């Protein structure tokens, strides 16, 4: 059996990054996490870093703004996975520059983990974030860097645990706001499953220079379907408030930036249906649950059981 690739994860202490580090180690890859020296002593991160070390993960000191440290880190590994957050998406040009200089990286996964940014027509401020991701894609392709783009759609921890109700941390039990008419279908995935599919793709030639879509059949729901499923679980009918598109856009324009980003993504997903309004063609993409049927992913139905 071929030796498993050595993986460097940038942004490994962030939201999706920590799941990526854990999945890489669990699936037997020599795993490296790039961390700033100050992160090791950061009280909010120290417990997480300690758990990484206990799992056999190697900490490498470095920073995306320190070219020399990036190149040095990359020479230790075969594959680079970036999970940097919204504020650092544009900084990935520095990662690309380091990959070019190191010369040994056989696959780069840029920070995506959402909608397919080449197949969306979002409004601001999501439009700018998606455009930045698309620009990173074009640079990767221009530089002929072997790559995989992971479109994992919605995180369960953000969008499913509260039925996409802004400000709630669990599903509502009295009333629910439904964006638009509630009919477009969206895709909800558990973070651990997204990470597992990503790591499985690392050494898979079928995902090379392709988009890996995480679109399992058990996780595709419209808001109407989702609310109906939840009502059955709790044995109660919720009051439904349908919010027209004009009101959604007005709310986005009046919201502070972090909130507006989330709302504009919700508009793109739940009103425009841009996670499911296209077919995955073999020329550009593959679907994770079909490639890796051995992964027992958590369905939407199963995920909501914990709250019922």
VENPETA-V926974 format. One record per pair of residues at least 24 apart in sequence whose ideal C-beta (glycine too) atoms are under 8 Angstrom apart, sorted by the first residue. I is the first residue (numbers start at 1). J is the second residue. D is the distance in whole Angstrom. If there is no record, write none. Layout:
I_J_D + I_J_D
This chain:
2_203_7 + 4_28_6 + 4_29_5 + 4_30_7 + 4_203_7 + 5_29_6 + 5_77_8 + 5_78_4 + 5_79_5 + 5_106_7 + 5_107_8 + 5_202_5 + 5_203_5 + 6_30_4 + 6_31_8 + 6_32_7 + 6_76_7 + 6_77_4 + 6_78_5 + 6_79_7 + 7_31_5 + 7_32_7 + 7_77_6 + 7_78_7 + 7_79_5 + 7_80_8 + 7_81_6 + 7_199_7 + 7_202_6 + 8_32_5 + 8_33_8 + 8_34_6 + 8_60_7 + 8_73_6 + 8_74_6 + 8_76_7 + 8_77_4 + 8_79_7 + 8_80_5 + 8_81_7 + 9_33_5 + 9_34_7 + 9_81_5 + 9_82_8 + 9_83_6 + 10_34_5 + 10_64_7 + 10_80_7 + 10_81_7 + 10_82_5 + 10_83_7 + 10_84_6 + 10_95_6 + 11_82_6 + 11_83_4 + 11_84_4 + 11_85_7 + 11_88_7 + 11_111_7 + 12_52_7 + 12_83_7 + 13_39_6 + 13_45_5 + 13_48_6 + 13_49_7 + 14_83_6 + 14_84_7 + 14_85_6 + 15_85_7 + 15_155_8 + 15_191_8 + 16_83_5 + 16_113_5 + 16_155_7 + 16_191_6 + 16_194_7 + 16_195_7 + 17_83_4 + 18_48_6 + 19_191_5 + 19_192_6 + 19_194_7 + 19_195_4 + 20_81_6 + 20_83_6 + 20_195_5 + 20_198_6 + 20_199_7 + 21_52_6 + 21_55_8 + 21_57_6 + 22_52_8 + 22_55_7 + 22_192_8 + 22_195_7 + 23_192_7 + 23_195_4 + 23_196_5 + 23_198_7 + 23_199_5 + 24_57_8 + 24_81_8 + 24_195_8 + 24_199_5 + 25_52_7 + 25_55_4 + 25_56_6 + 25_57_5 + 26_55_8 + 27_196_7 + 27_199_5 + 27_200_7 + 29_199_7 + 29_202_7 + 30_58_7 + 30_77_8 + 31_55_8 + 31_56_7 + 31_57_5 + 31_58_7 + 32_57_7 + 32_58_5 + 32_59_8 + 32_60_5 + 32_73_7 + 32_76_6 + 32_77_6 + 33_57_6 + 33_58_7 + 33_59_6 + 33_60_7 + 34_60_5 + 34_61_8 + 34_62_5 + 34_63_8 + 34_64_8 + 34_70_8 + 34_73_6 + 35_59_5 + 35_60_7 + 35_61_7 + 35_62_8 + 36_61_7 + 36_62_8 + 36_63_5 + 37_61_5 + 64_88_7 + 64_91_5 + 64_92_8 + 64_94_5 + 64_95_6 + 65_91_7 + 65_94_7 + 67_94_7 + 67_97_7 + 67_98_6 + 67_101_8 + 70_94_7 + 70_95_7 + 70_98_4 + 71_98_5 + 71_101_5 + 71_102_5 + 74_98_6 + 74_99_6 + 74_102_4 + 74_104_7 + 74_105_6 + 75_102_5 + 75_104_6 + 77_105_7 + 78_104_7 + 78_105_7 + 78_106_5 + 78_107_7 + 79_105_7 + 79_106_6 + 79_107_5 + 79_108_8 + 79_109_7 + 79_202_5 + 80_105_6 + 80_107_8 + 80_108_5 + 80_109_7 + 81_109_4 + 81_198_7 + 81_202_8 + 82_108_8 + 82_109_7 + 82_110_5 + 82_111_4 + 83_111_6 + 83_113_7 + 84_111_5 + 85_111_8 + 86_129_6 + 86_261_7 + 89_129_7 + 89_132_5 + 89_133_6 + 89_136_7 + 90_132_5 + 90_135_8 + 90_136_8 + 92_136_5 + 93_136_7 + 93_139_6 + 96_136_8 + 96_139_6 + 96_140_6 + 96_143_6 + 96_145_7 + 99_145_6 + 100_143_6 + 100_145_7 + 105_145_7 + 105_146_8 + 106_146_6 + 107_146_5 + 107_147_7 + 107_148_6 + 107_202_6 + 107_208_7 + 108_140_6 + 108_145_5 + 108_146_7 + 108_147_5 + 108_148_8 + 109_147_7 + 109_148_5 + 109_149_8 + 109_150_6 + 109_198_7 + 109_201_8 + 109_202_8 + 110_136_5 + 110_137_7 + 110_140_6 + 110_147_7 + 110_149_7 + 111_136_8 + 112_149_5 + 112_150_5 + 112_151_6 + 112_152_8 + 113_150_6 + 113_151_8 + 113_152_5 + 113_155_8 + 113_194_7 + 114_151_7 + 114_152_7 + 114_153_7 + 114_154_8 + 114_265_7 + 115_151_7 + 115_153_7 + 115_265_7 + 115_268_7 + 115_269_7 + 115_274_6 + 115_275_6 + 116_149_8 + 116_151_5 + 116_211_6 + 116_213_7 + 116_275_8 + 116_278_8 + 119_274_7 + 119_278_5 + 120_268_6 + 120_274_5 + 121_268_8 + 121_272_7 + 121_274_7 + 122_264_6 + 122_265_7 + 122_267_7 + 122_268_4 + 122_272_8 + 122_274_8 + 123_249_7 + 123_252_7 + 123_264_5 + 123_267_6 + 123_268_8 + 124_252_8 + 124_260_8 + 124_264_7 + 125_257_6 + 125_260_5 + 125_261_5 + 125_264_6 + 126_261_6 + 126_264_4 + 126_265_5 + 126_267_8 + 126_268_6 + 127_264_7 + 129_261_6 + 146_208_6 + 146_209_6 + 147_208_8 + 147_209_6 + 148_201_6 + 148_202_8 + 148_207_5 + 148_208_7 + 148_209_7 + 148_210_6 + 148_211_8 + 148_212_6 + 149_210_8 + 149_211_5 + 149_212_7 + 150_194_7 + 150_197_8 + 150_198_5 + 150_201_7 + 150_211_8 + 150_212_5 + 150_214_7 + 151_211_6 + 151_212_7 + 151_213_5 + 151_214_7 + 151_285_8 + 152_189_5 + 152_194_4 + 152_197_8 + 152_198_8 + 152_214_4 + 153_186_7 + 153_187_4 + 153_188_7 + 153_189_6 + 153_213_8 + 153_214_6 + 153_215_7 + 153_269_8 + 153_275_5 + 154_186_6 + 154_187_6 + 154_188_5 + 154_189_7 + 154_269_7 + 154_275_8 + 155_189_7 + 155_191_6 + 155_194_7 + 156_188_6 + 156_189_6 + 156_190_5 + 156_191_7 + 156_298_7 + 156_303_5 + 157_190_8 + 157_191_6 + 158_262_8 + 159_186_8 + 159_188_6 + 160_188_4 + 160_226_8 + 160_300_6 + 160_303_6 + 160_304_7 + 161_303_8 + 161_307_7 + 163_223_8 + 163_226_6 + 163_227_7 + 163_230_6 + 164_223_7 + 164_226_8 + 164_266_6 + 164_270_7 + 166_259_7 + 166_262_7 + 166_263_7 + 170_307_5 + 171_230_5 + 171_304_7 + 171_307_5 + 172_238_6 + 173_234_6 + 173_236_7 + 173_238_7 + 174_238_7 + 174_239_6 + 175_238_6 + 175_239_4 + 175_240_7 + 175_241_6 + 176_227_6 + 176_238_5 + 176_239_7 + 176_240_6 + 176_241_7 + 177_241_5 + 177_243_6 + 178_223_5 + 178_224_7 + 178_227_7 + 178_240_6 + 178_241_7 + 178_242_5 + 178_243_7 + 179_223_7 + 179_243_6 + 179_248_6 + 179_266_6 + 179_267_7 + 179_270_4 + 179_271_5 + 180_242_7 + 180_243_7 + 180_244_7 + 180_245_6 + 180_248_7 + 180_270_6 + 180_271_4 + 181_224_8 + 181_242_7 + 182_222_6 + 182_223_4 + 182_224_4 + 182_227_7 + 182_240_8 + 182_242_7 + 182_270_8 + 183_222_5 + 183_224_6 + 183_273_8 + 184_222_6 + 184_269_7 + 184_270_6 + 184_271_7 + 184_272_7 + 184_273_3 + 184_276_7 + 184_277_8 + 185_220_5 + 185_221_6 + 185_222_5 + 185_225_8 + 185_273_6 + 185_275_7 + 185_276_4 + 186_220_7 + 186_221_7 + 186_222_7 + 186_223_7 + 186_269_5 + 186_270_6 + 186_273_8 + 186_275_5 + 186_276_7 + 187_214_7 + 187_215_5 + 187_216_8 + 187_219_6 + 187_220_5 + 187_275_5 + 187_276_7 + 188_219_5 + 188_221_7 + 188_300_5 + 188_303_8 + 189_214_5 + 189_216_7 + 189_219_6 + 189_297_7 + 190_297_7 + 190_298_4 + 190_303_6 + 192_298_8 + 193_295_7 + 193_297_4 + 193_298_6 + 196_292_8 + 196_295_6 + 197_288_4 + 197_289_8 + 197_292_6 + 197_295_6 + 200_288_8 + 200_291_8 + 200_292_5 + 200_295_7 + 201_288_7 + 201_291_8 + 204_291_7 + 206_286_6 + 206_291_6 + 207_286_6 + 207_291_7 + 210_284_7 + 210_285_6 + 210_286_5 + 211_280_8 + 211_284_6 + 211_285_4 + 211_286_8 + 212_285_7 + 212_286_6 + 212_287_8 + 212_288_6 + 212_291_8 + 213_280_5 + 213_285_5 + 213_286_7 + 213_287_5 + 213_288_7 + 214_287_8 + 214_288_5 + 214_289_7 + 215_276_8 + 215_280_7 + 215_287_5 + 215_288_7 + 215_289_7 + 216_288_7 + 216_289_4 + 216_297_5 + 216_299_8 + 217_289_7 + 218_297_7 + 218_299_4 + 218_300_7 + 218_301_7 + 219_297_7 + 219_299_6 + 219_300_5 + 220_276_6 + 221_300_6 + 223_270_6 + 226_300_7 + 229_300_7 + 229_301_7 + 229_304_7 + 230_304_6 + 230_308_8 + 233_304_6 + 233_305_7 + 233_308_4 + 234_308_6 + 245_271_6
